[in-house]
Amino acid sequence: MASSSKDLAAPSIDFSYDKLAHLLVFGLLATAVLRIPRIFNLGWRGVFMVIALVSLYGALDEYRQSFTAGRSVELGDWIADTLGAIIASIVYYKWHSYRRFLEWPTSSQSQRTD
């Protein structure tokens, strides 16, 4: 009966590509920072440090936008930033195949003889 009604008692999911972009870009930022050997070698402490750093950067970026005409501050953007940092950091740290793929030497690096 519920499927024949246009008004369902279900939560509304307002999907925004803006939030997906925030998640992906801040995930990429977290991955780039976690790839620094000195940070990666800290283990889980380094992972948590990267998540906190990227989340703080996202919050400061949202705050900075409040001073820009035509831009707005959204809690959802900061949440997407933080989720991107969490997901990307944990995936990079725990998924060895993914990490090896990202660290694959380019042809110019494999020919170097330093």
Buried (B, 14 or more C-beta within 10 A) or exposed (E): EEEEEEEEEEEEEEEEEEBEEBBBBBBBBBBBBBBEEEBBEBEEEBBEBBBEBBBBBBBEBBEEBEEEEEEEBBEEBBBBBBBBBBBBBBBBBEEEEEBEEEEEEEEEEEEEEE
